[in-house]
Amino acid sequence: MADYRPSQFAYLAKLTSHAAGHPLAFTIAVLIVAVWGVTGPMFGFSDTWQLVINTGTTIATFLMVFLLQNTQNRDSAAIQLKLDELIRATRGAHNALLDLEELTEDELCRIRDQYEELARKARERLQLGEEDTDTPSV
């Protein structure tokens, strides 16, 4: 088995993600479909002719899902870490909000309900011409 290092896969995933999102990649895909469509009469619109595009697009999609998901996971983790650092470094911020992505759905719902209530009260204060910010409790 080949020597596998996670950085090799991450590099491939990042490279693929950037390439797949490039306008040239879309143009190439459109050209492939156009060539396939134009060759239809030449192959009598046969089952094999149809199978070529179906198989090609299925394989490409299948492989891209894993590469793009890897890139998405790394990007999401980096964003979470950056947000955690902003919370940690902000005076008056609630450090209990660090690592929220690790909580259960019920725990997240309880916290969201608390923040929705804060937002509702802030909107009411704004309508009364008052300040909409609270001094955070530490």
A tleap script that builds the chain and sets N, CA, C and O, in Angstrom:
source leaprc.protein.ff14SB
mol = sequence {
  NMET ALA ASP TYR ARG PRO SER GLN PHE ALA
  TYR LEU ALA LYS LEU THR SER HIE ALA ALA
  GLY HIE PRO LEU ALA PHE THR ILE ALA VAL
  LEU ILE VAL ALA VAL TRP GLY VAL THR GLY
  PRO MET PHE GLY PHE SER ASP THR TRP GLN
  LEU VAL ILE ASN THR GLY THR THR ILE ALA
  THR PHE LEU MET VAL PHE LEU LEU GLN ASN
  THR GLN ASN ARG ASP SER ALA ALA ILE GLN
  LEU LYS LEU ASP GLU LEU ILE ARG ALA THR
  ARG GLY ALA HIE ASN ALA LEU LEU ASP LEU
  GLU GLU LEU THR GLU ASP GLU LEU CYS ARG
  ILE ARG ASP GLN TYR GLU GLU LEU ALA ARG
  LYS ALA ARG GLU ARG LEU GLN LEU GLY GLU
  GLU ASP THR ASP THR PRO SER CVAL
}
set mol.1.N position { 0.848 -1.175 0.000 }
set mol.1.CA position { 0.000 0.000 0.000 }
set mol.1.C position { 0.891 1.235 0.000 }
set mol.1.O position { 1.953 1.246 0.623 }
set mol.2.N position { 0.459 2.256 -0.691 }
set mol.2.CA position { 1.249 3.483 -0.817 }
set mol.2.C position { 1.335 4.194 0.529 }
set mol.2.O position { 0.439 4.082 1.365 }
set mol.3.N position { 2.416 4.916 0.721 }
set mol.3.CA position { 2.600 5.695 1.930 }
set mol.3.C position { 1.588 6.834 1.922 }
set mol.3.O position { 1.700 7.762 1.121 }
set mol.4.N position { 0.611 6.765 2.804 }
set mol.4.CA position { -0.444 7.771 2.847 }
set mol.4.C position { -0.173 8.758 3.968 }
set mol.4.O position { 0.072 8.373 5.112 }
set mol.5.N position { -0.221 10.004 3.630 }
set mol.5.CA position { -0.139 11.069 4.615 }
set mol.5.C position { -1.365 11.955 4.424 }
set mol.5.O position { -1.689 12.329 3.297 }
set mol.6.N position { -2.055 12.299 5.527 }
set mol.6.CA position { -3.253 13.140 5.394 }
set mol.6.C position { -3.002 14.418 4.615 }
set mol.6.O position { -3.905 14.908 3.937 }
set mol.7.N position { -1.802 14.967 4.695 }
set mol.7.CA position { -1.542 16.224 3.996 }
set mol.7.C position { -1.609 16.048 2.479 }
set mol.7.O position { -1.953 16.985 1.759 }
set mol.8.N position { -1.282 14.852 1.998 }
set mol.8.CA position { -1.380 14.598 0.560 }
set mol.8.C position { -2.836 14.646 0.110 }
set mol.8.O position { -3.156 15.249 -0.915 }
set mol.9.N position { -3.715 14.011 0.876 }
set mol.9.CA position { -5.128 14.019 0.531 }
set mol.9.C position { -5.698 15.432 0.664 }
set mol.9.O position { -6.469 15.876 -0.186 }
set mol.10.N position { -5.319 16.130 1.727 }
set mol.10.CA position { -5.805 17.495 1.928 }
set mol.10.C position { -5.357 18.396 0.780 }
set mol.10.O position { -6.123 19.235 0.306 }
set mol.11.N position { -4.117 18.217 0.339 }
set mol.11.CA position { -3.606 19.004 -0.779 }
set mol.11.C position { -4.412 18.703 -2.050 }
set mol.11.O position { -4.805 19.620 -2.771 }
set mol.12.N position { -4.652 17.422 -2.317 }
set mol.12.CA position { -5.434 17.025 -3.490 }
set mol.12.C position { -6.856 17.578 -3.404 }
set mol.12.O position { -7.394 18.071 -4.396 }
set mol.13.N position { -7.463 17.496 -2.219 }
set mol.13.CA position { -8.828 17.991 -2.038 }
set mol.13.C position { -8.897 19.499 -2.270 }
set mol.13.O position { -9.818 19.989 -2.924 }
set mol.14.N position { -7.920 20.233 -1.734 }
set mol.14.CA position { -7.911 21.692 -1.895 }
set mol.14.C position { -7.701 22.069 -3.356 }
set mol.14.O position { -8.377 22.952 -3.883 }
set mol.15.N position { -6.762 21.394 -4.002 }
set mol.15.CA position { -6.484 21.652 -5.412 }
set mol.15.C position { -7.724 21.360 -6.270 }
set mol.15.O position { -8.076 22.148 -7.148 }
set mol.16.N position { -8.371 20.240 -6.012 }
set mol.16.CA position { -9.574 19.860 -6.756 }
set mol.16.C position { -10.696 20.855 -6.522 }
set mol.16.O position { -11.404 21.236 -7.455 }
set mol.17.N position { -10.855 21.274 -5.280 }
set mol.17.CA position { -11.909 22.235 -4.947 }
set mol.17.C position { -11.714 23.546 -5.702 }
set mol.17.O position { -12.666 24.100 -6.253 }
set mol.18.N position { -10.496 24.031 -5.726 }
set mol.18.CA position { -10.221 25.273 -6.453 }
set mol.18.C position { -10.421 25.092 -7.959 }
set mol.18.O position { -10.991 25.958 -8.623 }
set mol.19.N position { -9.955 23.973 -8.486 }
set mol.19.CA position { -10.085 23.725 -9.924 }
set mol.19.C position { -11.549 23.568 -10.318 }
set mol.19.O position { -11.982 24.110 -11.334 }
set mol.20.N position { -12.315 22.822 -9.511 }
set mol.20.CA position { -13.722 22.582 -9.841 }
set mol.20.C position { -14.545 23.864 -9.787 }
set mol.20.O position { -15.545 23.993 -10.493 }
set mol.21.N position { -14.125 24.811 -8.952 }
set mol.21.CA position { -14.861 26.063 -8.841 }
set mol.21.C position { -14.438 27.119 -9.848 }
set mol.21.O position { -14.978 28.225 -9.847 }
set mol.22.N position { -13.500 26.801 -10.689 }
set mol.22.CA position { -12.991 27.759 -11.674 }
set mol.22.C position { -13.931 27.799 -12.887 }
set mol.22.O position { -14.456 26.761 -13.287 }
set mol.23.N position { -14.147 28.967 -13.469 }
set mol.23.CA position { -15.003 29.070 -14.657 }
set mol.23.C position { -14.547 28.165 -15.809 }
set mol.23.O position { -15.372 27.674 -16.579 }
set mol.24.N position { -13.246 27.950 -15.923 }
set mol.24.CA position { -12.747 27.078 -16.982 }
set mol.24.C position { -13.265 25.652 -16.810 }
set mol.24.O position { -13.566 24.979 -17.796 }
set mol.25.N position { -13.370 25.194 -15.582 }
set mol.25.CA position { -13.893 23.844 -15.322 }
set mol.25.C position { -15.339 23.731 -15.810 }
set mol.25.O position { -15.724 22.725 -16.406 }
set mol.26.N position { -16.129 24.768 -15.553 }
set mol.26.CA position { -17.509 24.767 -16.029 }
set mol.26.C position { -17.561 24.767 -17.552 }
set mol.26.O position { -18.352 24.043 -18.154 }
set mol.27.N position { -16.717 25.580 -18.164 }
set mol.27.CA position { -16.671 25.647 -19.624 }
set mol.27.C position { -16.303 24.300 -20.229 }
set mol.27.O position { -16.901 23.877 -21.218 }
set mol.28.N position { -15.321 23.628 -19.639 }
set mol.28.CA position { -14.927 22.301 -20.119 }
set mol.28.C position { -16.070 21.317 -19.976 }
set mol.28.O position { -16.318 20.514 -20.875 }
set mol.29.N position { -16.768 21.374 -18.853 }
set mol.29.CA position { -17.910 20.474 -18.643 }
set mol.29.C position { -18.993 20.715 -19.688 }
set mol.29.O position { -19.560 19.766 -20.229 }
set mol.30.N position { -19.281 21.980 -19.970 }
set mol.30.CA position { -20.292 22.308 -20.987 }
set mol.30.C position { -19.837 21.793 -22.357 }
set mol.30.O position { -20.643 21.252 -23.114 }
set mol.31.N position { -18.562 21.958 -22.673 }
set mol.31.CA position { -18.045 21.466 -23.951 }
set mol.31.C position { -18.137 19.941 -24.058 }
set mol.31.O position { -18.470 19.414 -25.120 }
set mol.32.N position { -17.849 19.244 -22.985 }
set mol.32.CA position { -17.961 17.780 -22.994 }
set mol.32.C position { -19.402 17.363 -23.272 }
set mol.32.O position { -19.656 16.469 -24.079 }
set mol.33.N position { -20.326 18.011 -22.603 }
set mol.33.CA position { -21.749 17.687 -22.816 }
set mol.33.C position { -22.161 18.041 -24.242 }
set mol.33.O position { -22.915 17.300 -24.874 }
set mol.34.N position { -21.674 19.162 -24.744 }
set mol.34.CA position { -22.011 19.560 -26.119 }
set mol.34.C position { -21.474 18.551 -27.132 }
set mol.34.O position { -22.183 18.155 -28.057 }
set mol.35.N position { -20.217 18.138 -26.952 }
set mol.35.CA position { -19.630 17.135 -27.859 }
set mol.35.C position { -20.415 15.838 -27.773 }
set mol.35.O position { -20.715 15.216 -28.791 }
set mol.36.N position { -20.743 15.439 -26.570 }
set mol.36.CA position { -21.535 14.219 -26.387 }
set mol.36.C position { -22.879 14.348 -27.115 }
set mol.36.O position { -23.306 13.426 -27.810 }
set mol.37.N position { -23.539 15.502 -26.950 }
set mol.37.CA position { -24.835 15.701 -27.597 }
set mol.37.C position { -24.739 15.705 -29.116 }
set mol.37.O position { -25.592 15.135 -29.796 }
set mol.38.N position { -23.718 16.335 -29.643 }
set mol.38.CA position { -23.530 16.409 -31.096 }
set mol.38.C position { -23.244 15.029 -31.692 }
set mol.38.O position { -23.626 14.751 -32.828 }
set mol.39.N position { -22.576 14.172 -30.930 }
set mol.39.CA position { -22.244 12.834 -31.447 }
set mol.39.C position { -23.425 11.867 -31.357 }
set mol.39.O position { -23.341 10.736 -31.835 }
set mol.40.N position { -24.498 12.302 -30.761 }
set mol.40.CA position { -25.682 11.435 -30.629 }
set mol.40.C position { -26.137 10.820 -31.937 }
set mol.40.O position { -26.284 9.599 -32.009 }
set mol.41.N position { -26.370 11.624 -32.989 }
set mol.41.CA position { -26.815 11.046 -34.262 }
set mol.41.C position { -25.785 10.069 -34.850 }
set mol.41.O position { -26.157 9.081 -35.483 }
set mol.42.N position { -24.510 10.343 -34.643 }
set mol.42.CA position { -23.465 9.485 -35.176 }
set mol.42.C position { -23.540 8.083 -34.544 }
set mol.42.O position { -23.229 7.087 -35.197 }
set mol.43.N position { -23.945 8.018 -33.297 }
set mol.43.CA position { -24.056 6.731 -32.595 }
set mol.43.C position { -25.498 6.250 -32.503 }
set mol.43.O position { -25.793 5.285 -31.799 }
set mol.44.N position { -26.386 6.922 -33.211 }
set mol.44.CA position { -27.796 6.518 -33.248 }
set mol.44.C position { -28.491 6.671 -31.904 }
set mol.44.O position { -29.451 5.958 -31.613 }
set mol.45.N position { -28.016 7.584 -31.096 }
set mol.45.CA position { -28.591 7.800 -29.760 }
set mol.45.C position { -28.752 6.481 -29.011 }
set mol.45.O position { -29.747 6.257 -28.322 }
set mol.46.N position { -27.757 5.620 -29.160 }
set mol.46.CA position { -27.825 4.267 -28.595 }
set mol.46.C position { -27.728 4.283 -27.072 }
set mol.46.O position { -27.374 5.288 -26.454 }
set mol.47.N position { -28.054 3.134 -26.499 }
set mol.47.CA position { -27.938 2.979 -25.047 }
set mol.47.C position { -26.490 3.164 -24.600 }
set mol.47.O position { -26.233 3.752 -23.550 }
set mol.48.N position { -25.567 2.674 -25.379 }
set mol.48.CA position { -24.150 2.823 -25.040 }
set mol.48.C position { -23.748 4.290 -25.059 }
set mol.48.O position { -23.010 4.750 -24.188 }
set mol.49.N position { -24.231 5.016 -26.048 }
set mol.49.CA position { -23.949 6.454 -26.147 }
set mol.49.C position { -24.454 7.173 -24.886 }
set mol.49.O position { -23.758 8.026 -24.335 }
set mol.50.N position { -25.647 6.832 -24.442 }
set mol.50.CA position { -26.219 7.443 -23.239 }
set mol.50.C position { -25.452 7.012 -21.988 }
set mol.50.O position { -25.246 7.799 -21.064 }
set mol.51.N position { -25.035 5.742 -21.983 }
set mol.51.CA position { -24.316 5.212 -20.835 }
set mol.51.C position { -22.979 5.916 -20.619 }
set mol.51.O position { -22.530 6.056 -19.482 }
set mol.52.N position { -22.340 6.360 -21.704 }
set mol.52.CA position { -21.050 7.046 -21.594 }
set mol.52.C position { -21.176 8.300 -20.717 }
set mol.52.O position { -20.385 8.492 -19.794 }
set mol.53.N position { -22.160 9.144 -21.001 }
set mol.53.CA position { -22.305 10.383 -20.228 }
set mol.53.C position { -22.790 10.084 -18.819 }
set mol.53.O position { -22.340 10.711 -17.860 }
set mol.54.N position { -23.701 9.133 -18.690 }
set mol.54.CA position { -24.210 8.783 -17.358 }
set mol.54.C position { -23.104 8.244 -16.461 }
set mol.54.O position { -22.983 8.647 -15.305 }
set mol.55.N position { -22.309 7.343 -16.990 }
set mol.55.CA position { -21.222 6.757 -16.201 }
set mol.55.C position { -20.164 7.804 -15.881 }
set mol.55.O position { -19.706 7.894 -14.742 }
set mol.56.N position { -19.779 8.585 -16.860 }
set mol.56.CA position { -18.762 9.615 -16.639 }
set mol.56.C position { -19.173 10.619 -15.578 }
set mol.56.O position { -18.390 10.939 -14.684 }
set mol.57.N position { -20.396 11.115 -15.673 }
set mol.57.CA position { -20.838 12.113 -14.700 }
set mol.57.C position { -21.034 11.492 -13.314 }
set mol.57.O position { -20.775 12.147 -12.304 }
set mol.58.N position { -21.480 10.260 -13.258 }
set mol.58.CA position { -21.658 9.588 -11.964 }
set mol.58.C position { -20.321 9.389 -11.263 }
set mol.58.O position { -20.197 9.668 -10.070 }
set mol.59.N position { -19.337 8.917 -11.985 }
set mol.59.CA position { -18.014 8.702 -11.388 }
set mol.59.C position { -17.411 10.030 -10.939 }
set mol.59.O position { -16.883 10.128 -9.831 }
set mol.60.N position { -17.485 11.041 -11.784 }
set mol.60.CA position { -16.927 12.351 -11.427 }
set mol.60.C position { -17.614 12.909 -10.183 }
set mol.60.O position { -16.949 13.414 -9.279 }
set mol.61.N position { -18.925 12.821 -10.135 }
set mol.61.CA position { -19.679 13.329 -8.984 }
set mol.61.C position { -19.328 12.562 -7.718 }
set mol.61.O position { -19.112 13.162 -6.666 }
set mol.62.N position { -19.270 11.250 -7.816 }
set mol.62.CA position { -18.959 10.400 -6.677 }
set mol.62.C position { -17.607 10.772 -6.069 }
set mol.62.O position { -17.493 10.921 -4.852 }
set mol.63.N position { -16.604 10.921 -6.896 }
set mol.63.CA position { -15.266 11.247 -6.398 }
set mol.63.C position { -15.194 12.681 -5.861 }
set mol.63.O position { -14.545 12.940 -4.848 }
set mol.64.N position { -15.856 13.593 -6.541 }
set mol.64.CA position { -15.823 14.997 -6.127 }
set mol.64.C position { -16.471 15.201 -4.758 }
set mol.64.O position { -16.037 16.055 -3.985 }
set mol.65.N position { -17.506 14.421 -4.460 }
set mol.65.CA position { -18.186 14.568 -3.172 }
set mol.65.C position { -17.192 14.409 -2.026 }
set mol.65.O position { -17.209 15.201 -1.084 }
set mol.66.N position { -16.336 13.411 -2.092 }
set mol.66.CA position { -15.392 13.157 -1.005 }
set mol.66.C position { -14.314 14.226 -0.935 }
set mol.66.O position { -13.943 14.668 0.152 }
set mol.67.N position { -13.820 14.634 -2.072 }
set mol.67.CA position { -12.782 15.662 -2.079 }
set mol.67.C position { -13.320 17.011 -1.594 }
set mol.67.O position { -12.678 17.700 -0.802 }
set mol.68.N position { -14.482 17.367 -2.072 }
set mol.68.CA position { -15.058 18.648 -1.682 }
set mol.68.C position { -15.511 18.644 -0.217 }
set mol.68.O position { -15.412 19.663 0.466 }
set mol.69.N position { -16.003 17.505 0.260 }
set mol.69.CA position { -16.407 17.421 1.665 }
set mol.69.C position { -15.201 17.581 2.576 }
set mol.69.O position { -15.301 18.211 3.629 }
set mol.70.N position { -14.070 17.023 2.190 }
set mol.70.CA position { -12.847 17.183 2.969 }
set mol.70.C position { -12.470 18.654 3.068 }
set mol.70.O position { -12.143 19.148 4.146 }
set mol.71.N position { -12.516 19.344 1.946 }
set mol.71.CA position { -12.194 20.771 1.934 }
set mol.71.C position { -13.182 21.547 2.797 }
set mol.71.O position { -12.792 22.422 3.569 }
set mol.72.N position { -14.455 21.221 2.661 }
set mol.72.CA position { -15.489 21.895 3.451 }
set mol.72.C position { -15.278 21.652 4.941 }
set mol.72.O position { -15.418 22.578 5.741 }
set mol.73.N position { -14.946 20.432 5.322 }
set mol.73.CA position { -14.726 20.123 6.738 }
set mol.73.C position { -13.557 20.928 7.303 }
set mol.73.O position { -13.650 21.466 8.406 }
set mol.74.N position { -12.465 21.011 6.556 }
set mol.74.CA position { -11.302 21.765 7.022 }
set mol.74.C position { -11.623 23.250 7.116 }
set mol.74.O position { -11.227 23.910 8.077 }
set mol.75.N position { -12.339 23.784 6.124 }
set mol.75.CA position { -12.713 25.198 6.155 }
set mol.75.C position { -13.631 25.492 7.345 }
set mol.75.O position { -13.463 26.500 8.032 }
set mol.76.N position { -14.590 24.617 7.581 }
set mol.76.CA position { -15.504 24.807 8.711 }
set mol.76.C position { -14.754 24.755 10.034 }
set mol.76.O position { -15.014 25.564 10.925 }
set mol.77.N position { -13.827 23.813 10.172 }
set mol.77.CA position { -13.042 23.717 11.403 }
set mol.77.C position { -12.209 24.976 11.617 }
set mol.77.O position { -12.105 25.467 12.741 }
set mol.78.N position { -11.619 25.499 10.550 }
set mol.78.CA position { -10.812 26.717 10.664 }
set mol.78.C position { -11.685 27.903 11.078 }
set mol.78.O position { -11.280 28.703 11.921 }
set mol.79.N position { -12.864 28.019 10.499 }
set mol.79.CA position { -13.774 29.109 10.855 }
set mol.79.C position { -14.193 28.990 12.316 }
set mol.79.O position { -14.228 29.989 13.035 }
set mol.80.N position { -14.512 27.770 12.759 }
set mol.80.CA position { -14.895 27.567 14.157 }
set mol.80.C position { -13.772 27.988 15.097 }
set mol.80.O position { -14.020 28.638 16.112 }
set mol.81.N position { -12.545 27.623 14.764 }
set mol.81.CA position { -11.407 28.007 15.605 }
set mol.81.C position { -11.226 29.524 15.645 }
set mol.81.O position { -10.922 30.090 16.696 }
set mol.82.N position { -11.411 30.171 14.513 }
set mol.82.CA position { -11.290 31.626 14.471 }
set mol.82.C position { -12.386 32.283 15.308 }
set mol.82.O position { -12.129 33.235 16.044 }
set mol.83.N position { -13.610 31.767 15.191 }
set mol.83.CA position { -14.702 32.313 15.999 }
set mol.83.C position { -14.456 32.069 17.480 }
set mol.83.O position { -14.709 32.946 18.306 }
set mol.84.N position { -13.963 30.878 17.819 }
set mol.84.CA position { -13.635 30.579 19.216 }
set mol.84.C position { -12.595 31.562 19.750 }
set mol.84.O position { -12.697 32.026 20.885 }
set mol.85.N position { -11.602 31.876 18.931 }
set mol.85.CA position { -10.563 32.817 19.357 }
set mol.85.C position { -11.147 34.215 19.546 }
set mol.85.O position { -10.778 34.912 20.491 }
set mol.86.N position { -12.041 34.629 18.671 }
set mol.86.CA position { -12.671 35.944 18.833 }
set mol.86.C position { -13.497 36.003 20.111 }
set mol.86.O position { -13.470 37.005 20.825 }
set mol.87.N position { -14.227 34.937 20.400 }
set mol.87.CA position { -15.005 34.895 21.637 }
set mol.87.C position { -14.062 34.934 22.837 }
set mol.87.O position { -14.283 35.686 23.786 }
set mol.88.N position { -13.019 34.125 22.787 }
set mol.88.CA position { -12.075 34.045 23.900 }
set mol.88.C position { -11.397 35.385 24.161 }
set mol.88.O position { -11.178 35.757 25.314 }
set mol.89.N position { -11.066 36.106 23.103 }
set mol.89.CA position { -10.302 37.339 23.237 }
set mol.89.C position { -11.169 38.574 23.481 }
set mol.89.O position { -10.641 39.641 23.793 }
set mol.90.N position { -12.482 38.447 23.343 }
set mol.90.CA position { -13.368 39.597 23.500 }
set mol.90.C position { -13.817 39.732 24.947 }
set mol.90.O position { -14.449 38.837 25.508 }
set mol.91.N position { -13.479 40.860 25.528 }
set mol.91.CA position { -13.855 41.114 26.919 }
set mol.91.C position { -15.378 41.154 27.023 }
set mol.91.O position { -16.042 41.840 26.246 }
set mol.92.N position { -15.912 40.432 27.966 }
set mol.92.CA position { -17.356 40.401 28.178 }
set mol.92.C position { -18.075 39.325 27.376 }
set mol.92.O position { -19.260 39.077 27.595 }
set mol.93.N position { -17.375 38.690 26.456 }
set mol.93.CA position { -18.009 37.609 25.686 }
set mol.93.C position { -18.169 36.387 26.585 }
set mol.93.O position { -17.413 36.196 27.537 }
set mol.94.N position { -19.138 35.587 26.275 }
set mol.94.CA position { -19.424 34.389 27.063 }
set mol.94.C position { -18.561 33.227 26.572 }
set mol.94.O position { -18.794 32.682 25.493 }
set mol.95.N position { -17.577 32.860 27.365 }
set mol.95.CA position { -16.699 31.755 26.995 }
set mol.95.C position { -17.450 30.425 26.909 }
set mol.95.O position { -16.948 29.467 26.321 }
set mol.96.N position { -18.638 30.361 27.488 }
set mol.96.CA position { -19.452 29.148 27.395 }
set mol.96.C position { -19.876 28.881 25.946 }
set mol.96.O position { -20.293 27.773 25.608 }
set mol.97.N position { -19.766 29.908 25.096 }
set mol.97.CA position { -20.135 29.736 23.689 }
set mol.97.C position { -19.029 29.082 22.867 }
set mol.97.O position { -19.245 28.711 21.714 }
set mol.98.N position { -17.845 28.943 23.461 }
set mol.98.CA position { -16.757 28.252 22.762 }
set mol.98.C position { -17.171 26.814 22.505 }
set mol.98.O position { -17.773 26.177 23.370 }
set mol.99.N position { -16.859 26.304 21.343 }
set mol.99.CA position { -17.086 24.892 21.021 }
set mol.99.C position { -18.564 24.486 21.009 }
set mol.99.O position { -18.889 23.343 21.328 }
set mol.100.N position { -19.451 25.400 20.651 }
set mol.100.CA position { -20.883 25.080 20.597 }
set mol.100.C position { -21.196 23.934 19.643 }
set mol.100.O position { -22.159 23.193 19.846 }
set mol.101.N position { -20.378 23.793 18.604 }
set mol.101.CA position { -20.643 22.752 17.608 }
set mol.101.C position { -20.565 21.350 18.197 }
set mol.101.O position { -20.983 20.384 17.559 }
set mol.102.N position { -20.031 21.233 19.412 }
set mol.102.CA position { -19.925 19.923 20.060 }
set mol.102.C position { -21.143 19.592 20.912 }
set mol.102.O position { -21.247 18.475 21.418 }
set mol.103.N position { -22.069 20.536 21.083 }
set mol.103.CA position { -23.241 20.307 21.922 }
set mol.103.C position { -24.298 19.486 21.196 }
set mol.103.O position { -24.282 19.364 19.971 }
set mol.104.N position { -25.214 18.929 21.976 }
set mol.104.CA position { -26.326 18.187 21.386 }
set mol.104.C position { -27.330 19.171 20.795 }
set mol.104.O position { -27.268 20.372 21.059 }
set mol.105.N position { -28.244 18.653 20.003 }
set mol.105.CA position { -29.275 19.498 19.388 }
set mol.105.C position { -30.138 20.169 20.453 }
set mol.105.O position { -30.485 21.343 20.319 }
set mol.106.N position { -30.488 19.437 21.508 }
set mol.106.CA position { -31.305 20.008 22.583 }
set mol.106.C position { -30.579 21.148 23.292 }
set mol.106.O position { -31.183 22.178 23.593 }
set mol.107.N position { -29.282 20.966 23.560 }
set mol.107.CA position { -28.499 22.014 24.218 }
set mol.107.C position { -28.418 23.256 23.335 }
set mol.107.O position { -28.544 24.379 23.822 }
set mol.108.N position { -28.207 23.050 22.034 }
set mol.108.CA position { -28.162 24.184 21.100 }
set mol.108.C position { -29.502 24.912 21.053 }
set mol.108.O position { -29.540 26.141 20.996 }
set mol.109.N position { -30.590 24.168 21.077 }
set mol.109.CA position { -31.923 24.788 21.048 }
set mol.109.C position { -32.157 25.650 22.283 }
set mol.109.O position { -32.714 26.742 22.178 }
set mol.110.N position { -31.739 25.172 23.448 }
set mol.110.CA position { -31.906 25.962 24.677 }
set mol.110.C position { -31.119 27.269 24.594 }
set mol.110.O position { -31.632 28.326 24.959 }
set mol.111.N position { -29.894 27.202 24.122 }
set mol.111.CA position { -29.075 28.408 24.006 }
set mol.111.C position { -29.657 29.345 22.954 }
set mol.111.O position { -29.717 30.557 23.166 }
set mol.112.N position { -30.095 28.780 21.801 }
set mol.112.CA position { -30.693 29.613 20.755 }
set mol.112.C position { -31.939 30.316 21.285 }
set mol.112.O position { -32.157 31.489 20.981 }
set mol.113.N position { -32.761 29.616 22.075 }
set mol.113.CA position { -33.960 30.230 22.654 }
set mol.113.C position { -33.592 31.429 23.520 }
set mol.113.O position { -34.274 32.453 23.485 }
set mol.114.N position { -32.517 31.307 24.297 }
set mol.114.CA position { -32.073 32.414 25.142 }
set mol.114.C position { -31.669 33.613 24.285 }
set mol.114.O position { -32.007 34.751 24.609 }
set mol.115.N position { -30.952 33.362 23.202 }
set mol.115.CA position { -30.511 34.463 22.341 }
set mol.115.C position { -31.668 35.050 21.544 }
set mol.115.O position { -31.676 36.251 21.272 }
set mol.116.N position { -32.634 34.238 21.166 }
set mol.116.CA position { -33.812 34.766 20.485 }
set mol.116.C position { -34.601 35.681 21.421 }
set mol.116.O position { -35.151 36.694 20.988 }
set mol.117.N position { -34.655 35.321 22.699 }
set mol.117.CA position { -35.329 36.165 23.682 }
set mol.117.C position { -34.573 37.489 23.868 }
set mol.117.O position { -35.193 38.548 23.967 }
set mol.118.N position { -33.239 37.427 23.914 }
set mol.118.CA position { -32.442 38.655 23.992 }
set mol.118.C position { -32.700 39.549 22.780 }
set mol.118.O position { -32.830 40.764 22.922 }
set mol.119.N position { -32.775 38.953 21.596 }
set mol.119.CA position { -33.017 39.714 20.370 }
set mol.119.C position { -34.407 40.345 20.389 }
set mol.119.O position { -34.573 41.496 19.985 }
set mol.120.N position { -35.403 39.594 20.858 }
set mol.120.CA position { -36.770 40.130 20.928 }
set mol.120.C position { -36.822 41.345 21.857 }
set mol.120.O position { -37.430 42.363 21.526 }
set mol.121.N position { -36.181 41.228 23.017 }
set mol.121.CA position { -36.161 42.340 23.973 }
set mol.121.C position { -35.406 43.545 23.403 }
set mol.121.O position { -35.810 44.687 23.620 }
set mol.122.N position { -34.322 43.298 22.682 }
set mol.122.CA position { -33.549 44.387 22.089 }
set mol.122.C position { -34.382 45.130 21.046 }
set mol.122.O position { -34.339 46.358 20.982 }
set mol.123.N position { -35.143 44.392 20.226 }
set mol.123.CA position { -36.005 45.043 19.230 }
set mol.123.C position { -37.079 45.887 19.901 }
set mol.123.O position { -37.413 46.971 19.423 }
set mol.124.N position { -37.618 45.391 21.009 }
set mol.124.CA position { -38.618 46.162 21.750 }
set mol.124.C position { -38.009 47.461 22.282 }
set mol.124.O position { -38.640 48.516 22.220 }
set mol.125.N position { -36.780 47.381 22.807 }
set mol.125.CA position { -36.104 48.583 23.309 }
set mol.125.C position { -35.850 49.574 22.168 }
set mol.125.O position { -36.005 50.782 22.348 }
set mol.126.N position { -35.466 49.070 21.012 }
set mol.126.CA position { -35.242 49.960 19.860 }
set mol.126.C position { -36.521 50.680 19.470 }
set mol.126.O position { -36.492 51.868 19.148 }
set mol.127.N position { -37.647 49.970 19.497 }
set mol.127.CA position { -38.918 50.598 19.144 }
set mol.127.C position { -39.301 51.696 20.136 }
set mol.127.O position { -40.025 52.635 19.802 }
set mol.128.N position { -38.802 51.553 21.350 }
set mol.128.CA position { -39.061 52.570 22.371 }
set mol.128.C position { -38.010 53.681 22.340 }
set mol.128.O position { -38.045 54.602 23.156 }
set mol.129.N position { -37.085 53.584 21.400 }
set mol.129.CA position { -36.043 54.594 21.271 }
set mol.129.C position { -34.901 54.397 22.257 }
set mol.129.O position { -34.096 55.304 22.465 }
set mol.130.N position { -34.829 53.242 22.851 }
set mol.130.CA position { -33.775 52.975 23.825 }
set mol.130.C position { -32.599 52.268 23.161 }
set mol.130.O position { -32.678 51.857 22.003 }
set mol.131.N position { -31.529 52.134 23.897 }
set mol.131.CA position { -30.336 51.423 23.444 }
set mol.131.C position { -30.670 49.924 23.333 }
set mol.131.O position { -31.388 49.382 24.173 }
set mol.132.N position { -30.155 49.273 22.309 }
set mol.132.CA position { -30.483 47.860 22.109 }
set mol.132.C position { -29.388 46.912 22.603 }
set mol.132.O position { -29.458 45.706 22.366 }
set mol.133.N position { -28.395 47.443 23.277 }
set mol.133.CA position { -27.313 46.565 23.729 }
set mol.133.C position { -27.390 46.418 25.243 }
set mol.133.O position { -27.789 47.329 25.969 }
set mol.134.N position { -26.995 45.250 25.678 }
set mol.134.CA position { -26.876 44.993 27.121 }
set mol.134.C position { -25.410 45.026 27.478 }
set mol.134.O position { -24.552 44.703 26.656 }
set mol.135.N position { -25.128 45.408 28.681 }
set mol.135.CA position { -23.768 45.259 29.175 }
set mol.135.C position { -23.636 43.798 29.565 }
set mol.135.O position { -24.327 43.338 30.474 }
set mol.136.N position { -22.753 43.054 28.888 }
set mol.136.CA position { -22.668 41.633 29.171 }
set mol.136.C position { -22.223 41.364 30.603 }
set mol.136.O position { -21.366 42.051 31.159 }
set mol.137.N position { -22.838 40.338 31.173 }
set mol.137.CA position { -22.414 39.936 32.510 }
set mol.137.C position { -21.222 39.002 32.369 }
set mol.137.O position { -21.165 38.166 31.467 }
set mol.138.N position { -20.281 39.164 33.276 }
set mol.138.CA position { -19.065 38.359 33.183 }
set mol.138.C position { -19.107 37.275 34.228 }
set mol.138.O position { -18.175 36.477 34.327 }
savepdb mol mol.pdb
quit
